[in-house]
Amino acid sequence: MSSRMTEAVRIRRATAKDAKRLTALVRGSRAYEGPYAAMVAGYRVGPDYIEAHPVYAAVAGDGALLGFYALVLSPPELDLMFVADRAQGLGIGRRLVGHMLGEARRAGLDSVRVISHPPAEHFYLSVGARRTGTCPANPPAVAWDRPELIFPVGADG
């Protein structure tokens, strides 16, 4: 995917019709191969989840799903964020985080918590999150400690 193609990317509210594609993106992510595979095995982003929470999809001009995030409003948490393997490194994640922070601001939130996948911690730090602690392992699905971070959501962005 070229940078010209990413200019046509738009971020839109996900709908129940997106559930299967969002689920496939989660389950097919290379970030969850090997020891991390258990966490997404059988994971499902269902229509009910999409309708209950602000879920936004980054979509290419041709309709291809490039990534998505889910923001839980109470308590405020970035619950899910995935960028398609083929779209990694193109700024899609940064755009999704920027959009999420705008939505959090509109919802009147002061901050948004993230329990990060360990390999994603550097990304979150690079887009403004601060490390606040560690979420201990919760076997069997999550057999490793995870970084806990927070995004400040200031009125000025």
Backbone as CSV, one residue per row, in Angstrom:
resi,resn,N_x,N_y,N_z,CA_x,CA_y,CA_z,C_x,C_y,C_z
1,MET,0.853,-1.172,0.000,0.000,0.000,0.000,0.897,1.233,0.000
2,SER,0.676,2.120,-0.909,1.507,3.315,-1.031,1.005,4.420,-0.118
3,SER,1.869,5.412,0.111,1.454,6.533,0.949,0.324,7.306,0.276
4,ARG,0.296,7.311,-1.056,-0.798,7.987,-1.765,-2.130,7.312,-1.420
5,MET,-2.115,5.993,-1.335,-3.340,5.265,-0.998,-3.795,5.581,0.424
6,THR,-2.848,5.812,1.340,-3.251,6.094,2.716,-3.893,7.463,2.850
7,GLU,-3.673,8.347,1.876,-4.332,9.656,1.920,-5.844,9.505,1.810
8,ALA,-6.305,8.466,1.147,-7.735,8.234,0.968,-8.357,7.528,2.167
9,VAL,-7.570,7.227,3.186,-8.086,6.519,4.353,-9.038,7.419,5.127
10,ARG,-10.154,6.831,5.511,-11.067,7.573,6.380,-11.344,6.725,7.612
11,ILE,-11.660,7.413,8.683,-12.008,6.728,9.927,-13.493,6.944,10.136
12,ARG,-14.204,5.830,10.258,-15.655,5.883,10.401,-16.099,4.985,11.547
13,ARG,-17.276,5.262,12.041,-17.842,4.424,13.101,-18.085,3.027,12.536
14,ALA,-17.635,2.024,13.256,-17.886,0.644,12.838,-19.350,0.310,13.083
15,THR,-19.846,-0.630,12.304,-21.220,-1.093,12.471,-21.212,-2.596,12.717
16,ALA,-22.358,-3.113,13.085,-22.481,-4.554,13.340,-22.028,-5.365,12.122
17,LYS,-22.209,-4.809,10.919,-21.789,-5.510,9.697,-20.278,-5.694,9.617
18,ASP,-19.520,-4.911,10.376,-18.054,-5.000,10.372,-17.521,-6.091,11.297
19,ALA,-18.369,-6.691,12.107,-17.924,-7.601,13.162,-16.994,-8.707,12.653
20,LYS,-17.353,-9.365,11.567,-16.526,-10.475,11.073,-15.159,-9.987,10.611
21,ARG,-15.121,-8.830,9.944,-13.830,-8.312,9.470,-12.948,-7.858,10.638
22,LEU,-13.545,-7.255,11.658,-12.770,-6.841,12.827,-12.221,-8.066,13.554
23,THR,-13.058,-9.080,13.701,-12.620,-10.318,14.340,-11.478,-10.958,13.560
24,ALA,-11.592,-10.997,12.242,-10.525,-11.590,11.407,-9.227,-10.804,11.550
25,LEU,-9.307,-9.494,11.663,-8.104,-8.684,11.839,-7.428,-9.016,13.161
26,VAL,-8.196,-9.144,14.234,-7.639,-9.499,15.544,-6.987,-10.873,15.485
27,ARG,-7.718,-11.863,15.020,-7.208,-13.243,15.029,-6.037,-13.453,14.082
28,GLY,-5.953,-12.651,13.013,-4.887,-12.830,12.030,-3.658,-11.967,12.262
29,SER,-3.649,-11.183,13.325,-2.543,-10.259,13.573,-1.239,-11.004,13.876
30,ARG,-0.187,-10.652,13.153,1.132,-11.249,13.413,1.647,-10.879,14.805
31,ALA,1.152,-9.797,15.376,1.576,-9.385,16.713,1.169,-10.405,17.773
32,TYR,0.241,-11.290,17.425,-0.237,-12.285,18.382,0.116,-13.706,17.956
33,GLU,1.246,-13.856,17.316,1.734,-15.190,16.973,2.557,-15.741,18.135
34,GLY,2.906,-17.010,18.028,3.770,-17.638,19.022,3.160,-17.638,20.403
35,PRO,3.923,-17.166,21.401,3.440,-17.248,22.785,2.192,-16.402,23.051
36,TYR,1.923,-15.424,22.187,0.767,-14.552,22.386,-0.508,-15.086,21.732
37,ALA,-0.420,-16.164,20.984,-1.559,-16.674,20.209,-2.767,-17.016,21.081
38,ALA,-2.539,-17.499,22.286,-3.649,-17.905,23.156,-4.582,-16.740,23.475
39,MET,-4.038,-15.529,23.471,-4.864,-14.392,23.853,-5.961,-14.092,22.826
40,VAL,-5.697,-14.358,21.556,-6.696,-14.035,20.537,-7.378,-15.272,19.955
41,ALA,-6.929,-16.438,20.347,-7.574,-17.664,19.853,-9.033,-17.653,20.304
42,GLY,-9.928,-17.721,19.362,-11.348,-17.718,19.686,-11.910,-16.337,20.017
43,TYR,-11.064,-15.289,19.948,-11.544,-13.934,20.260,-12.561,-13.496,19.216
44,ARG,-13.557,-12.770,19.665,-14.617,-12.319,18.764,-14.980,-10.875,19.083
45,VAL,-15.023,-10.047,18.057,-15.553,-8.686,18.171,-16.978,-8.780,17.625
46,GLY,-17.925,-8.911,18.512,-19.304,-9.161,18.098,-20.094,-7.902,17.813
47,PRO,-21.192,-8.045,17.084,-22.068,-6.909,16.800,-22.543,-6.202,18.073
48,ASP,-22.801,-6.988,19.136,-23.252,-6.400,20.399,-22.179,-5.496,21.000
49,TYR,-20.913,-5.906,20.903,-19.801,-5.105,21.415,-19.695,-3.796,20.615
50,ILE,-19.794,-3.912,19.302,-19.693,-2.740,18.421,-20.812,-1.749,18.704
51,GLU,-21.986,-2.244,19.005,-23.111,-1.359,19.291,-23.030,-0.751,20.686
52,ALA,-22.342,-1.421,21.618,-22.265,-0.948,23.002,-21.147,0.065,23.236
53,HIS,-20.139,0.086,22.365,-18.971,0.938,22.577,-18.624,1.713,21.315
54,PRO,-17.971,2.868,21.486,-17.456,3.565,20.306,-16.325,2.740,19.661
55,VAL,-16.610,2.173,18.520,-15.630,1.396,17.754,-15.501,2.096,16.408
56,TYR,-14.270,2.403,16.032,-14.013,3.130,14.791,-13.047,2.347,13.922
57,ALA,-13.320,2.335,12.634,-12.516,1.594,11.665,-11.810,2.560,10.721
58,ALA,-10.550,2.263,10.424,-9.805,2.973,9.384,-9.989,2.170,8.107
59,VAL,-10.525,2.821,7.090,-10.890,2.136,5.855,-10.240,2.838,4.670
60,ALA,-9.648,2.046,3.780,-9.030,2.580,2.566,-10.124,2.996,1.586
61,GLY,-9.718,3.734,0.562,-10.659,4.187,-0.451,-11.417,3.051,-1.122
62,ASP,-10.788,1.874,-1.205,-11.436,0.718,-1.831,-12.279,-0.090,-0.846
63,GLY,-12.385,0.402,0.395,-13.183,-0.292,1.404,-12.410,-1.270,2.260
64,ALA,-11.120,-1.491,1.965,-10.321,-2.430,2.749,-10.162,-1.934,4.181
65,LEU,-10.305,-2.839,5.129,-10.139,-2.517,6.538,-8.646,-2.451,6.855
66,LEU,-8.189,-1.305,7.344,-6.769,-1.118,7.656,-6.485,-1.161,9.145
67,GLY,-7.493,-0.956,9.954,-7.310,-0.983,11.400,-8.575,-0.536,12.099
68,PHE,-8.559,-0.632,13.427,-9.710,-0.180,14.203,-9.305,-0.010,15.657
69,TYR,-10.152,0.698,16.374,-9.988,0.787,17.827,-11.356,0.768,18.482
70,ALA,-11.355,0.401,19.762,-12.568,0.417,20.578,-12.267,1.187,21.849
71,LEU,-13.100,2.165,22.134,-12.949,2.996,23.324,-14.093,2.685,24.277
72,VAL,-13.751,2.201,25.455,-14.750,1.994,26.494,-14.812,3.299,27.286
73,LEU,-16.000,3.833,27.469,-16.134,5.144,28.115,-16.129,5.101,29.631
74,SER,-16.614,4.013,30.233,-16.674,3.951,31.688,-16.332,2.558,32.198
75,PRO,-15.187,2.423,32.877,-14.142,3.433,33.021,-13.397,3.608,31.697
76,PRO,-12.843,4.807,31.452,-12.218,5.107,30.162,-11.011,4.214,29.863
77,GLU,-11.123,3.452,28.761,-10.029,2.556,28.391,-10.036,2.313,26.878
78,LEU,-8.846,2.351,26.315,-8.669,1.904,24.933,-8.634,0.392,25.020
79,ASP,-9.745,-0.246,24.692,-9.892,-1.681,24.913,-9.234,-2.490,23.805
80,LEU,-9.379,-2.046,22.578,-8.804,-2.758,21.435,-8.205,-1.742,20.476
81,MET,-7.076,-2.089,19.884,-6.543,-1.305,18.783,-5.671,-2.229,17.950
82,PHE,-6.029,-2.337,16.684,-5.302,-3.200,15.762,-5.117,-2.479,14.443
83,VAL,-3.947,-2.669,13.846,-3.671,-2.193,12.491,-3.335,-3.429,11.672
84,ALA,-3.934,-3.544,10.498,-3.680,-4.689,9.624,-2.189,-4.815,9.355
85,ASP,-1.701,-6.039,9.310,-0.272,-6.278,9.083,0.229,-5.538,7.846
86,ARG,-0.552,-5.545,6.774,-0.110,-4.917,5.524,-0.105,-3.396,5.592
87,ALA,-0.725,-2.833,6.630,-0.787,-1.378,6.778,0.139,-0.852,7.875
88,GLN,0.933,-1.743,8.473,1.866,-1.327,9.523,2.883,-0.334,8.960
89,GLY,3.227,0.666,9.747,4.252,1.618,9.354,3.777,2.731,8.438
90,LEU,2.485,2.816,8.172,1.953,3.829,7.261,1.251,4.983,7.983
91,GLY,1.312,4.993,9.311,0.679,6.065,10.066,-0.764,5.811,10.443
92,ILE,-1.271,4.632,10.144,-2.671,4.312,10.465,-2.875,4.304,11.983
93,GLY,-1.964,3.700,12.712,-2.070,3.658,14.172,-2.074,5.045,14.779
94,ARG,-1.196,5.914,14.298,-1.154,7.304,14.793,-2.477,8.016,14.514
95,ARG,-3.027,7.801,13.326,-4.313,8.426,12.991,-5.427,7.896,13.894
96,LEU,-5.407,6.594,14.159,-6.426,6.017,15.038,-6.308,6.578,16.450
97,VAL,-5.080,6.698,16.968,-4.902,7.253,18.310,-5.373,8.706,18.347
98,GLY,-5.019,9.486,17.337,-5.471,10.872,17.284,-6.987,10.972,17.275
99,HIS,-7.617,10.112,16.513,-9.081,10.084,16.452,-9.660,9.686,17.807
100,MET,-9.073,8.659,18.426,-9.540,8.191,19.732,-9.444,9.309,20.763
101,LEU,-8.353,10.064,20.750,-8.200,11.156,21.708,-9.256,12.246,21.467
102,GLY,-9.574,12.497,20.211,-10.641,13.451,19.900,-11.987,12.977,20.416
103,GLU,-12.275,11.701,20.235,-13.539,11.140,20.738,-13.575,11.185,22.263
104,ALA,-12.446,10.891,22.894,-12.370,10.934,24.365,-12.610,12.361,24.862
105,ARG,-12.024,13.321,24.178,-12.207,14.735,24.540,-13.687,15.120,24.409
106,ARG,-14.306,14.731,23.284,-15.730,15.045,23.073,-16.610,14.397,24.142
107,ALA,-16.174,13.252,24.654,-16.943,12.555,25.696,-16.656,13.132,27.085
108,GLY,-15.752,14.109,27.174,-15.445,14.742,28.451,-14.487,13.964,29.333
109,LEU,-13.730,13.040,28.741,-12.791,12.245,29.528,-11.509,13.027,29.807
110,ASP,-10.904,12.777,30.978,-9.629,13.399,31.337,-8.444,12.566,30.886
111,SER,-8.649,11.249,30.823,-7.569,10.337,30.445,-8.181,9.032,29.948
112,VAL,-7.343,8.262,29.251,-7.756,6.955,28.743,-6.665,5.955,29.092
113,ARG,-7.047,4.900,29.777,-6.124,3.840,30.186,-5.911,2.860,29.038
114,VAL,-4.714,2.293,28.985,-4.396,1.246,28.014,-3.638,0.140,28.740
115,ILE,-4.127,-1.077,28.622,-3.354,-2.238,29.042,-2.768,-2.778,27.740
116,SER,-1.490,-2.560,27.548,-0.861,-2.794,26.252,-0.379,-4.225,26.052
117,HIS,-0.468,-4.655,24.814,0.245,-5.851,24.379,1.729,-5.487,24.518
118,PRO,2.557,-6.297,25.176,3.940,-5.887,25.423,4.692,-5.346,24.195
119,PRO,4.590,-5.976,23.012,5.312,-5.427,21.869,4.783,-4.067,21.383
120,ALA,3.598,-3.656,21.822,3.015,-2.387,21.375,3.338,-1.222,22.311
121,GLU,3.972,-1.494,23.427,4.236,-0.427,24.397,5.002,0.739,23.775
122,HIS,6.032,0.462,23.021,6.834,1.538,22.422,5.962,2.432,21.530
123,PHE,5.084,1.817,20.755,4.183,2.608,19.912,3.357,3.565,20.765
124,TYR,2.721,3.050,21.815,1.872,3.902,22.645,2.668,5.038,23.278
125,LEU,3.879,4.737,23.736,4.726,5.791,24.302,5.055,6.841,23.237
126,SER,5.260,6.402,22.003,5.637,7.325,20.927,4.495,8.247,20.509
127,VAL,3.265,7.894,20.868,2.120,8.740,20.509,1.491,9.413,21.732
128,GLY,2.259,9.518,22.810,1.837,10.338,23.937,1.371,9.657,25.193
129,ALA,1.331,8.337,25.226,0.930,7.655,26.457,2.087,7.690,27.451
130,ARG,1.736,7.569,28.733,2.739,7.481,29.798,2.562,6.159,30.519
131,ARG,3.685,5.529,30.845,3.638,4.260,31.592,3.230,4.556,33.028
132,THR,2.269,3.801,33.535,1.803,4.005,34.907,1.985,2.779,35.781
133,GLY,2.276,1.627,35.182,2.433,0.425,35.989,2.425,-0.823,35.139
134,THR,2.123,-1.932,35.794,2.107,-3.234,35.135,0.856,-3.983,35.555
135,CYS,0.197,-4.562,34.579,-0.965,-5.406,34.837,-0.451,-6.851,34.888
136,PRO,-0.574,-7.518,36.035,-0.011,-8.868,36.161,-0.677,-9.885,35.237
137,ALA,0.049,-10.925,34.937,-0.454,-12.026,34.120,-1.758,-12.552,34.706
138,ASN,-2.611,-13.081,33.804,-3.888,-13.655,34.213,-4.098,-14.941,33.418
139,PRO,-3.311,-16.003,33.765,-3.407,-17.253,33.002,-4.815,-17.835,33.068
140,PRO,-5.222,-18.631,32.087,-4.381,-19.179,31.022,-4.279,-18.288,29.783
141,ALA,-5.250,-17.412,29.531,-5.237,-16.643,28.273,-4.090,-15.647,28.218
142,VAL,-3.797,-14.996,29.331,-2.730,-13.990,29.352,-1.673,-14.453,30.345
143,ALA,-0.626,-15.055,29.824,0.402,-15.661,30.670,1.595,-14.743,30.891
144,TRP,1.452,-13.464,30.613,2.569,-12.532,30.744,2.056,-11.219,31.344
145,ASP,2.945,-10.511,32.023,2.613,-9.188,32.530,2.488,-8.231,31.349
146,ARG,1.613,-7.227,31.504,1.412,-6.243,30.431,1.615,-4.833,30.961
147,PRO,2.197,-3.975,30.127,2.368,-2.580,30.539,1.016,-1.887,30.668
148,GLU,0.887,-1.086,31.712,-0.295,-0.250,31.889,0.133,1.186,31.597
149,LEU,-0.630,1.844,30.727,-0.305,3.201,30.317,-1.545,4.075,30.414
150,ILE,-1.332,5.380,30.285,-2.451,6.303,30.289,-2.186,7.394,29.248
151,PHE,-3.235,7.724,28.521,-3.209,8.864,27.593,-3.883,10.023,28.305
152,PRO,-3.163,11.121,28.533,-3.857,12.307,29.026,-4.725,12.867,27.900
153,VAL,-5.907,13.338,28.240,-6.816,13.888,27.239,-7.060,15.354,27.619
154,GLY,-6.169,16.215,27.207,-6.314,17.619,27.550,-7.300,18.318,26.624
155,ALA,-7.814,19.429,27.084,-8.752,20.212,26.271,-8.091,20.743,25.008
156,ASP,-6.765,20.900,25.045,-6.048,21.438,23.884,-5.504,20.348,22.987
157,GLY,-5.760,19.088,23.300,-5.336,18.000,22.441,-4.095,17.389,22.894
